[in-house]
Amino acid sequence: MNRFFRGAIATALIASSLAACTPADKKTEVKENGDLAAVKQYSDNYLSKVSADYSFDFAKSLEEFKTNEKLGYRTAGSEAELKTGEKIADEMKKIGLTDVSKDEFTVDSWTFEKADMTFNTVDGKEKLAVLGAYQTNFDTKGTKEFDVVYANRGTSDDLKNLDIKGKLVLIDVNQREDWWVNYPAYQAHLKGAAAVIAVQSEGYSEVDGDALNAQDICGPDDAPAFSMSQNDAKELKKSLKANNNKLTVNFDAKSTVKFDQPTYNYYGKIEGKDPESYIILSAHYDSYFDGFQDDNAAIALMMGVAKGLVDSGYKPEKTIIFNALAAEEWGVSNTRYDWSTGAYNQIFRIHPEWVGKAFADMNFELPAYEHTTTNEIRADYELKNFLTKFTKSVPSVDGVYKDGISVVSPLRTWSDDFSFSIAGVPSLRNDFQDSEFMHSHYHTQYDNEDTYNGQALEFHLNLYGLLAMHYDQTAVTPLDFTTRLDALAKSVKSDVFKSANVSSNELTAAIEETAKTAKEINAQVEKINADYTKALVAGDEKVVKKLYDDSRSLNSSLLATYKYAQDQFVRLTWEDEPIFPHEHAQNNIPNLQGAIKALEKGDAGKALDDYLWLIDNNWYTYDFDKEVFDYFTDYVLDQPADRLMWGAGRIMGHEDLYDTVASLKKKRDQKNADVSKEISTLNAALERQEKLLKTSVQDEVKSVKELNAQLDKMK
């Protein structure tokens, strides 16, 4: 990147910061202040020192340690993860971070060493297929013979007439459109299968026919599963077909899960004038395969920002923490919420004292790739307006992000920032989910250095280094609650409320009143931050200190209120999508109503195809045994919170429609079928959901009013 760009971005960012917070008649005065050069110099120095080459080289070096010599893997609690953590800690010290710390926590560890299958092709040649794996226990203790059978998608119907006891079961799976691998794996396990061999038919690993895939298992360790490429599966299927779906293969595999093992998060600091106020940058260092984008490049982005700031001589007001997190991909066996284990432990169990002191967590994922033509920052609602103002001045870079930068909300659950967020640390990340990369390269052996886009990485190094300094030069955390309140108001579907005889008037009124209060607090915060920035520019240390000290109570109150909002308003669907509390029942009610009406007209097919599968997790009732459905429902509802981690208490309830769906499937094509029992069951469910909607709204009204009260105290 040329030096003109470096200077341009620095000037633009400083100008934007001052323009956003300085009265018009004072702009010229501030601009002409000679000390502006000192502030601009911070940015220029950083941009002249930060290096994408350094970050790339460090990202590549993280491939040194692996559990599987052929495929890579650096997984939770494995020796490869432990050694990589030490390597990162050593680098933190080397680049000049201080107080480099090692935080131990407990995970269920996973070490995947090998999974090699040999079989004879239809032309009599011996073929070696190297397989990927999921986080389960399976050890052949050397090469062992297994019979293999093909079972289509691995549903209960697919397995009904197959003898799979002690055999390897080859299945096709689309984990985006159909179901997660834990369902067919557990279904086969209940019928005595030795293991499932999953082939991604679509959804993931679409980059190449030789691509393998790895994901978290979300299931027990004793229902083994492995991953095979489409090309290898085609050859295996041909051989199976030629032998009437019976084939003996040689399998040499070792995948080991151990419970309650130690692993470590690491962090280093650039100490600020205020050692008790933090800006956190984070990324995870465990990976599947080489994991170049996910997440070597993100660790390297974080380290690159750290090195750039240290080398530039930047002396922060607040303490900047650089946090390398273990066990993001997986870390707890047999739970729906088995990822982000390192982040959850770091902020909930190891350093809960960071909550209330941290301005923000900037979390990084897959940053050396242009996922879309718009550079997206995904953030908490409360940060959206602040970040949008900040990004307006960032100039484009030739070759990447031609459509600029957008800030989107809310956060999603697929990365570590969600754990920090619900703990009470305002959070953001560079977004990656809505991209072709997720379908093609994500969690495959093709996530390697061939995907590297140096311009994208340099853009992120510049952007997030400057954003760290921008946060550092802000006195009061810039939390704007109007965005969450607006989203809450828009989430109310008046037609559903009306059909359930639930009024939204009190909620709407409470939202409007609280939004007014929030706007007053926004003005108060903007005034303090404007004066603070102006004093920084002027080099008036006495005024800077007074403004900062006098605003600590307001800052603490805002962060406490943010934590309250996270506790009260963030819930999850059964597919891990963040929702407001009332949306659980609001989503279920019209689908129950639609199913009832369809059945009253004698149309069981419409009830099944259009409505019932949309209620909670009942889409799994269509294809798996009740024991499978119950198992993966109960482990959410009945497990202790320490196993559910960031998902604990976030789901609002559950309607079990397994028997209803099973009955209607049998009656689908029957003329004049008696469905009175099913209608009665659904009416009872509808009544429960209408009550839930009413109580959810009542609780939301109380929560919004309390939010208003907390904000009002800050005036």
C-alpha positions in Angstrom: 0.0 0.0 0.0 1.4 3.4 -1.0 2.4 6.1 1.5 -0.2 8.5 0.1 -2.9 6.2 1.3 -1.3 6.0 4.7 -1.3 9.7 5.1 -4.8 10.1 3.7 -6.4 7.6 6.0 -4.7 9.2 9.1 -5.8 12.7 8.1 -9.3 11.6 7.3 -9.8 9.7 10.5 -8.6 12.6 12.7 -10.7 15.0 10.7 -13.7 12.8 11.0 -13.2 12.4 14.8 -13.0 16.2 15.3 -15.8 17.0 12.9 -18.1 14.6 14.6 -17.6 16.1 18.0 -16.5 19.8 17.6 -18.9 22.7 17.1 -18.7 24.3 13.7 -17.3 27.6 14.9 -14.5 25.8 16.7 -13.4 23.5 13.8 -11.0 26.1 12.4 -9.5 26.8 15.8 -8.9 23.1 16.4 -7.6 22.4 12.9 -5.1 25.3 13.3 -3.9 24.1 16.7 -0.3 23.1 16.3 -0.8 20.1 18.6 -3.1 18.5 16.0 0.1 17.4 14.3 1.0 15.4 17.4 -2.3 13.5 17.3 -2.0 12.9 13.6 1.5 11.7 14.1 0.2 8.8 16.3 -1.8 7.5 13.3 0.9 8.2 10.8 3.6 6.5 12.9 1.4 3.4 13.4 0.5 3.2 9.7 4.2 3.5 8.7 5.2 0.7 11.2 2.4 -1.9 10.8 3.3 -4.7 8.4 1.2 -7.1 6.5 4.4 -9.0 5.7 5.1 -9.6 9.4 1.5 -10.8 9.9 1.6 -13.1 7.0 4.9 -14.7 8.1 3.6 -15.1 11.7 0.4 -16.7 10.3 2.4 -19.2 8.4 4.6 -20.0 11.4 1.5 -21.1 13.3 1.3 -24.2 11.2 4.4 -25.6 12.9 2.5 -27.8 15.4 -0.2 -30.2 14.4 -1.9 -33.4 15.7 -2.3 -35.0 12.2 0.8 -35.1 10.1 -1.2 -35.4 6.8 -4.0 -32.9 7.5 -2.9 -30.5 10.3 -5.4 -29.9 13.1 -4.5 -27.8 16.2 -7.4 -28.7 18.5 -8.6 -28.0 22.0 -6.3 -29.2 24.7 -4.1 -31.1 22.2 -0.3 -31.0 22.4 -0.3 -29.0 19.2 -2.5 -26.3 20.8 -0.5 -26.2 23.9 2.8 -25.7 22.0 1.2 -23.1 19.7 0.0 -21.1 22.7 3.5 -21.0 24.1 4.8 -19.9 20.7 2.3 -17.0 20.7 3.3 -16.0 24.2 6.9 -15.9 23.3 6.1 -13.7 20.3 4.1 -11.4 22.5 7.2 -10.8 24.7 9.4 -10.5 21.6 7.4 -7.7 20.1 7.3 -5.8 23.3 4.0 -6.5 25.0 4.2 -6.5 28.8 2.7 -8.6 31.6 2.3 -11.6 29.2 0.1 -13.9 31.1 -1.0 -17.6 30.8 -4.5 -18.4 32.0 -5.4 -22.0 32.6 -8.8 -23.4 32.2 -10.4 -26.9 31.7 -11.6 -28.3 28.4 -12.6 -31.6 27.0 -9.5 -32.1 24.8 -9.4 -33.6 21.3 -6.4 -35.1 19.5 -7.0 -36.4 16.0 -4.0 -38.3 14.8 -5.1 -40.2 11.7 -8.0 -41.8 9.7 -6.7 -43.7 6.7 -9.0 -46.0 4.8 -8.0 -48.4 2.0 -10.4 -50.3 -0.2 -10.5 -51.8 -3.7 -12.0 -49.8 -6.5 -14.2 -51.4 -9.1 -11.2 -51.9 -11.4 -9.4 -53.8 -8.6 -6.9 -51.1 -7.6 -6.2 -50.4 -4.0 -7.2 -46.8 -3.0 -6.1 -44.8 0.0 -8.7 -42.3 1.3 -7.4 -39.9 4.0 -10.4 -38.9 6.2 -11.1 -35.9 8.4 -12.7 -36.4 11.8 -15.1 -35.0 14.4 -14.5 -34.7 18.2 -15.3 -38.3 19.2 -13.4 -41.4 20.5 -12.3 -44.0 18.0 -9.1 -46.0 18.1 -8.5 -49.0 15.8 -5.2 -49.6 17.5 -3.6 -50.2 14.1 -5.2 -51.2 10.8 -8.5 -53.1 11.2 -11.0 -54.5 8.8 -14.5 -53.1 8.8 -17.6 -53.7 6.7 -19.0 -50.5 5.1 -22.6 -49.9 4.1 -24.1 -46.9 2.4 -27.1 -45.3 4.1 -28.1 -42.4 2.0 -28.6 -39.5 4.5 -28.5 -41.6 7.6 -32.1 -41.0 8.7 -34.2 -43.5 10.7 -35.9 -44.6 7.4 -32.5 -45.0 5.7 -31.2 -47.2 8.4 -34.5 -49.1 9.0 -33.7 -52.1 6.8 -29.9 -52.1 7.1 -27.7 -54.2 9.3 -25.1 -51.7 10.5 -24.0 -53.2 13.8 -20.2 -52.9 14.1 -20.0 -51.4 10.6 -18.9 -48.1 9.1 -21.9 -46.2 7.8 -21.3 -44.0 4.8 -23.8 -41.1 4.6 -24.4 -37.9 2.6 -25.0 -34.7 4.7 -25.8 -31.1 4.0 -25.2 -29.4 7.4 -26.6 -26.1 6.1 -29.9 -27.1 4.6 -30.7 -30.5 6.4 -29.2 -31.2 9.8 -26.0 -31.2 11.8 -23.9 -34.4 11.7 -24.7 -35.3 15.3 -28.2 -36.4 14.4 -27.3 -39.1 11.8 -24.2 -40.0 13.9 -26.3 -40.7 17.0 -29.0 -42.4 15.0 -26.4 -44.9 13.7 -24.8 -45.2 17.1 -28.1 -46.3 18.6 -28.3 -49.1 16.0 -24.8 -50.3 16.9 -22.7 -48.7 14.1 -18.9 -48.6 14.6 -18.8 -45.0 13.1 -20.4 -42.7 10.6 -18.4 -41.6 7.5 -20.0 -38.3 6.5 -19.7 -36.8 3.0 -20.6 -33.2 2.6 -23.1 -33.2 -0.3 -23.5 -29.4 -0.3 -23.4 -26.5 2.1 -19.7 -26.9 3.1 -16.4 -27.8 1.4 -17.7 -27.0 -2.1 -14.4 -25.7 -3.3 -13.2 -29.1 -4.7 -14.2 -32.7 -4.9 -11.2 -33.7 -2.8 -12.1 -31.3 0.0 -12.6 -32.7 3.5 -14.7 -30.9 6.1 -14.5 -30.6 9.9 -17.0 -29.0 12.2 -17.9 -29.2 15.9 -19.8 -32.4 16.7 -22.5 -31.1 19.2 -22.8 -34.6 20.4 -21.4 -37.3 22.7 -17.9 -38.7 22.4 -19.1 -42.3 21.9 -21.0 -41.8 18.6 -17.9 -41.6 16.3 -17.9 -39.7 13.0 -15.4 -39.0 10.3 -15.4 -37.0 7.1 -14.7 -38.2 3.6 -14.3 -36.2 0.4 -16.8 -36.4 -2.4 -14.3 -37.9 -4.8 -13.2 -40.6 -2.5 -16.9 -41.3 -1.6 -17.8 -41.7 -5.3 -15.2 -44.4 -5.7 -16.3 -46.1 -2.5 -20.0 -45.9 -3.6 -19.1 -47.5 -6.9 -17.4 -50.4 -5.1 -20.3 -50.7 -2.7 -22.8 -50.8 -5.6 -20.8 -53.5 -7.4 -20.9 -55.6 -4.2 -24.6 -55.1 -3.3 -23.8 -52.5 -0.6 -21.3 -54.8 1.2 -17.6 -54.0 1.2 -14.8 -54.7 3.5 -12.2 -51.9 4.0 -9.1 -51.5 6.1 -9.3 -48.6 8.5 -6.5 -47.1 10.6 -7.8 -44.3 12.8 -7.1 -42.6 16.1 -9.3 -39.9 17.5 -9.1 -39.2 21.2 -11.3 -37.2 23.5 -10.3 -36.7 27.1 -12.4 -35.0 29.7 -11.4 -32.2 32.0 -8.0 -31.4 30.5 -6.0 -28.2 30.9 -5.4 -25.7 28.1 -4.5 -22.0 28.2 -5.4 -18.5 27.0 -2.7 -15.9 26.7 -2.6 -12.2 26.7 -0.1 -9.3 26.7 -0.6 -5.6 27.3 0.4 -2.2 26.2 0.0 -0.5 29.6 -1.9 2.8 29.5 -2.2 5.7 31.9 -5.3 4.1 33.2 -4.4 0.4 34.1 -8.0 -0.3 35.0 -9.6 0.7 31.7 -9.2 -1.8 28.8 -9.5 -2.1 25.1 -9.3 -5.8 24.2 -8.3 -7.3 20.9 -8.8 -11.1 20.6 -8.6 -14.0 18.2 -8.5 -17.8 18.7 -5.5 -20.0 17.9 -7.0 -23.5 17.6 -7.8 -24.7 14.1 -8.8 -27.4 11.7 -6.4 -28.4 9.0 -3.9 -25.6 8.4 -6.5 -23.0 9.4 -4.7 -20.2 7.6 -7.7 -17.9 7.5 -9.5 -19.5 10.5 -7.7 -18.4 12.5 -4.0 -18.1 11.9 -4.4 -14.9 10.0 -6.6 -13.4 12.8 -4.0 -14.1 15.4 -1.5 -12.5 13.0 -3.8 -9.5 12.6 -4.0 -9.1 16.3 -0.2 -9.4 16.7 0.4 -7.1 13.8 -1.7 -4.4 15.4 0.2 -4.9 18.6 3.6 -4.7 17.0 2.6 -1.7 14.9 1.5 0.2 18.0 4.6 -0.8 20.0 7.0 0.0 17.2 5.3 3.4 16.6 5.9 4.4 20.2 2.2 4.9 20.8 1.5 5.6 24.5 -2.1 4.8 25.2 -4.5 6.4 27.7 -6.1 3.1 28.4 -4.5 -0.4 28.7 -4.7 -2.3 25.5 -5.0 -6.1 25.9 -4.1 -8.6 23.2 -5.9 -11.9 24.0 -5.0 -15.2 22.2 -7.9 -17.6 23.0 -7.8 -21.4 22.9 -10.6 -23.8 22.2 -12.9 -21.7 20.0 -13.8 -24.4 17.5 -14.8 -26.9 20.2 -14.0 -27.6 23.8 -16.9 -29.3 25.7 -18.3 -32.7 24.7 -22.0 -33.4 24.4 -23.5 -30.0 24.4 -25.3 -27.9 21.8 -23.0 -25.0 22.7 -19.6 -26.7 22.4 -17.7 -23.9 20.7 -16.2 -20.6 22.1 -15.0 -22.5 25.1 -11.9 -20.4 25.6 -13.6 -17.1 25.3 -16.4 -18.1 27.6 -13.9 -19.2 30.3 -11.8 -16.1 29.8 -14.5 -13.6 30.5 -16.9 -15.5 32.7 -14.6 -17.5 34.9 -11.0 -16.3 34.7 -11.3 -12.5 34.2 -14.8 -11.5 35.2 -13.2 -8.3 36.6 -12.7 -7.1 33.0 -16.4 -6.6 32.7 -17.3 -3.0 33.6 -13.7 -1.9 32.8 -13.4 -2.9 29.1 -14.5 -0.4 26.5 -14.7 -3.0 23.8 -13.6 -6.4 22.6 -12.5 -6.3 18.9 -12.5 -10.0 17.8 -10.9 -11.2 14.6 -11.8 -14.0 12.3 -10.7 -14.9 8.7 -9.3 -11.4 8.0 -6.9 -12.0 5.1 -9.7 -12.6 2.5 -12.2 -10.4 0.8 -15.4 -12.2 1.7 -17.7 -9.7 0.1 -17.2 -6.4 -1.8 -18.4 -4.6 1.3 -16.2 -4.7 4.4 -18.5 -5.6 7.2 -18.0 -4.9 10.9 -20.5 -6.9 12.9 -21.2 -5.3 16.3 -23.5 -5.0 19.2 -26.5 -2.7 18.6 -25.1 -0.2 21.0 -21.9 0.3 19.0 -23.4 0.6 15.5 -23.8 4.4 15.3 -20.3 5.0 16.8 -18.7 2.6 14.4 -20.6 3.9 11.4 -19.4 7.5 12.1 -15.9 6.2 12.5 -15.9 4.3 9.2 -17.2 7.1 7.0 -13.8 8.6 6.7 -11.9 5.4 5.8 -10.8 5.7 2.2 -11.1 2.8 -0.2 -8.1 0.6 -1.1 -7.6 -0.4 -4.7 -8.5 -4.0 -5.3 -10.6 -4.6 -2.2 -14.0 -3.5 -0.7 -15.1 -1.4 -3.6 -18.5 -0.9 -1.9 -16.9 0.5 1.3 -17.7 -0.5 4.9 -20.9 -1.3 6.6 -21.7 -1.9 10.2 -24.3 -4.6 10.9 -26.0 -5.8 14.1 -26.6 -7.8 16.1 -23.7 -10.1 16.9 -24.0 -13.8 16.0 -23.0 -16.8 18.0 -20.4 -18.3 15.7 -17.4 -16.6 17.2 -15.8 -15.5 20.5 -17.1 -12.0 20.5 -20.6 -13.3 21.4 -19.3 -14.7 24.7 -17.6 -11.4 25.6 -20.7 -9.5 24.6 -23.2 -11.4 26.8 -20.7 -11.2 29.7 -20.9 -7.4 29.4 -18.0 -6.3 27.2 -19.3 -4.3 24.1 -18.0 -6.3 21.2 -17.4 -6.4 17.5 -15.7 -8.4 14.8 -14.7 -8.3 11.2 -17.6 -10.2 9.6 -17.2 -13.3 7.5 -20.4 -15.4 7.6 -22.3 -14.1 4.6 -19.7 -15.2 2.1 -19.0 -17.8 -0.5 -15.9 -18.8 1.5 -18.2 -20.3 4.1 -19.6 -22.7 1.5 -16.3 -23.4 -0.2 -13.1 -23.2 1.8 -14.3 -22.9 5.4 -13.0 -25.8 7.7 -11.4 -27.6 4.8 -7.7 -28.3 3.9 -8.1 -25.6 1.2 -8.1 -23.0 3.9 -4.4 -22.4 3.3 -2.1 -19.6 2.2 -3.5 -19.8 -1.3 -6.5 -17.9 0.0 -4.2 -15.0 1.2 -5.2 -11.5 0.1 -2.6 -9.1 1.3 -4.6 -6.0 0.6 -7.5 -7.3 2.7 -5.1 -8.1 5.6 -3.4 -4.7 5.3 -6.8 -3.0 5.2 -7.8 -4.7 8.5 -4.4 -3.9 10.1 -4.9 -0.2 9.3 -8.6 -0.2 10.2 -8.4 -1.9 13.5 -5.2 -0.3 14.7 -6.7 3.1 14.0 -10.0 2.0 15.7 -8.0 0.9 18.8 -6.5 4.4 19.0 -9.9 6.0 18.3 -11.3 4.1 21.3 -8.3 5.0 23.3 -8.9 8.7 22.7 -12.6 8.4 23.8 -13.3 9.3 27.4 -16.7 7.6 27.8 -17.8 4.3 26.3 -19.9 5.3 23.2 -22.9 3.1 23.8 -26.1 4.2 22.1 -29.1 2.2 23.3 -31.5 3.7 20.8 -30.4 1.2 18.1 -31.3 -1.8 20.3 -34.6 -0.2 21.3 -35.4 0.5 17.6 -34.7 -3.1 16.7 -36.9 -4.3 19.6 -39.7 -2.1 18.4 -39.4 -3.3 14.8 -39.3 -6.9 15.9 -42.9 -6.7 17.2 -45.4 -8.3 14.7 -48.7 -6.6 15.5 -50.7 -9.1 13.6 -49.3 -12.0 15.7 -49.9 -10.0 18.9 -53.5 -9.3 17.9 -54.2 -12.9 17.0 -52.9 -13.9 20.5 -54.9 -11.2 22.2 -51.7 -9.6 23.5 -51.3 -5.9 23.5 -48.0 -4.3 22.4 -49.1 -0.8 23.5 -47.3 -0.7 26.8 -44.1 -2.1 25.3 -44.2 0.4 22.5 -44.7 3.3 24.9 -41.9 2.1 27.2 -39.6 1.8 24.2 -40.4 5.3 23.0 -39.9 6.8 26.5 -36.6 5.0 27.0 -35.4 6.0 23.6 -35.9 9.7 24.5 -33.8 9.2 27.7 -31.2 7.3 25.7 -30.9 10.2 23.3 -30.3 12.6 26.2 -27.5 10.4 27.5 -26.1 10.2 24.0 -25.8 14.0 23.8 -24.2 14.0 27.2 -21.6 11.4 26.2 -20.9 13.1 22.9 -20.3 16.4 24.7 -17.8 14.8 27.1 -16.0 13.0 24.4 -15.9 16.1 22.2 -14.4 18.1 25.0 -12.0 15.3 25.7 -10.8 15.0 22.1 -10.3 18.7 21.9 -8.3 18.7 25.1 -6.2 15.8 23.8 -5.5 17.7 20.6 -4.6 20.9 22.5 -2.3 18.9 24.8 -4.1 20.2 27.8 -3.3 17.4 30.2 -5.0 19.1 33.2 -8.4 19.3 31.3 -7.9 15.8 29.9 -7.4 14.3 33.3 -10.3 16.2 34.8 -12.7 15.2 32.1 -11.6 11.6 32.3 -11.8 11.4 36.1 -15.1 13.2 36.3 -16.7 10.8 33.7 -15.7 7.5 35.4 -19.1 7.1 37.2 -21.0 7.7 33.9 -18.7 5.3 32.1 -19.3 2.6 34.7 -23.0 3.1 34.7 -23.2 2.8 30.9 -21.3 -0.4 31.0 -23.5 -1.8 33.8 -26.6 -0.9 31.8 -25.2 -2.5 28.7 -24.7 -5.7 30.7 -28.3 -5.4 31.9 -29.5 -5.1 28.3 -27.5 -8.2 27.3 -29.0 -10.2 30.2 -32.6 -9.1 29.5 -32.9 -8.9 25.8 -30.6 -11.5 24.2 -32.2 -14.9 23.7 -31.5 -17.7 21.2 -33.5 -19.8 18.8 -33.0 -23.5 18.7 -30.7 -22.8 15.8 -28.5 -20.4 17.8 -29.8 -17.2 16.2 -30.1 -14.2 18.5 -33.6 -13.0 19.1 -35.6 -10.8 21.5 -37.4 -12.7 24.2 -40.9 -12.3 22.7 -39.8 -13.5 19.3 -39.7 -17.1 20.5 -43.4 -17.3 21.0 -44.1 -14.8 18.2 -42.4 -17.2 15.8 -44.2 -20.2 17.0 -47.8 -18.8 17.2 -48.5 -18.3 13.4 -47.0 -21.7 12.6 -49.2 -23.4 15.1 -52.2 -21.4 13.9 -51.4 -22.3 10.3 -51.0 -26.0 11.1 -54.3 -26.1 13.0 -56.2 -24.4 10.1 -54.6 -26.8 7.6 -55.7 -29.8 9.7 -59.2 -28.4 10.2 -59.4 -28.5 6.4 -58.1 -32.0 6.3 -54.7 -31.1 4.8 -52.1 -32.9 6.9 -49.5 -32.4 4.2 -49.8 -28.7 4.4 -49.5 -28.8 8.2 -46.3 -30.8 7.9 -44.7 -29.1 4.9 -45.5 -25.5 5.7 -45.7 -25.1 9.4 -44.8 -27.7 12.0 -41.1 -28.0 11.0 -40.7 -24.3 11.8 -41.6 -24.7 15.5 -38.6 -24.9 17.8 -36.4 -27.9 16.8 -39.2 -30.0 15.4 -37.8 -30.2 12.0 -35.6 -33.1 13.4 -38.8 -35.0 14.2 -39.4 -35.8 10.5 -36.3 -37.9 10.0 -35.0 -39.3 13.2 -36.1 -41.6 16.0 -37.7 -40.1 19.1 -34.8 -41.3 21.2 -32.5 -39.2 19.0 -34.8 -36.2 19.1 -35.2 -36.4 22.8 -31.5 -36.8 23.4 -30.6 -33.6 21.6 -33.5 -31.7 23.1 -32.9 -32.8 26.7 -29.2 -31.9 26.6 -30.2 -28.3 26.1 -33.0 -28.2 28.6 -31.6 -30.4 31.4 -27.9 -30.0 31.4 -26.2 -27.8 34.0 -25.2 -24.3 33.0 -21.5 -25.0 33.2 -21.9 -27.4 30.3 -24.2 -25.1 28.3 -21.8 -22.1 28.8 -22.9 -19.1 26.6 -26.2 -20.9 25.7 -27.4 -21.4 29.3 -30.8 -19.9 29.8 -31.0 -18.3 26.4 -33.7 -20.5 24.9 -37.3 -19.5 26.0 -38.9 -22.9 25.9 -39.8 -26.0 23.8 -42.8 -27.6 22.2 -42.3 -31.3 21.7 -44.4 -32.2 18.6 -42.6 -35.5 17.8 -45.7 -37.7 18.3 -47.9 -35.3 16.5 -45.6 -35.2 13.5 -45.1 -38.9 13.4 -48.9 -39.4 13.5 -49.6 -36.9 10.8 -46.9 -38.5 8.6 -48.9 -41.7 8.7 -52.2 -39.9 7.9 -50.8 -37.6 5.2 -52.3 -39.5 2.3 -55.4 -40.9 4.1 -58.7 -39.5 3.0 -60.9 -38.1 5.8 -58.3 -39.0 8.4 -59.3 -38.3 12.0 -56.9 -35.6 13.1 -58.8 -34.4 16.1 -56.2 -35.6 18.6 -53.5 -33.8 16.7 -55.6 -30.6 16.6 -56.2 -30.8 20.3 -52.4 -31.2 20.9 -51.6 -28.2 18.7 -54.3 -26.1 20.4 -52.8 -26.8 23.7 -49.3 -25.8 22.4 -50.8 -22.7 20.9 -52.4 -21.8 24.3 -49.0 -22.2 26.0 -47.2 -20.1 23.4 -49.8 -17.3 23.7 -49.3 -17.3 27.4 -45.6 -17.2 26.8 -45.9 -14.3 24.5 -47.9 -12.4 27.1 -45.4 -13.1 29.9 -42.5 -12.4 27.7 -43.9 -9.0 26.8 -44.7 -8.2 30.4 -41.1 -9.0 31.3 -39.8 -6.9 28.4 -41.9 -3.9 29.5 -40.4 -4.2 33.0 -36.9 -4.6 31.5 -37.3 -1.6 29.2 -38.6 0.5 32.1 -35.7 -0.5 34.3 -33.3 0.3 31.4 -34.9 3.8 31.3 -34.5 4.1 35.0 -30.8 3.2 34.8 -30.3 5.7 32.0 -32.2 8.4 33.8 -29.9 8.2 36.8 -27.0 9.1 34.5 -28.4 12.6 33.7 
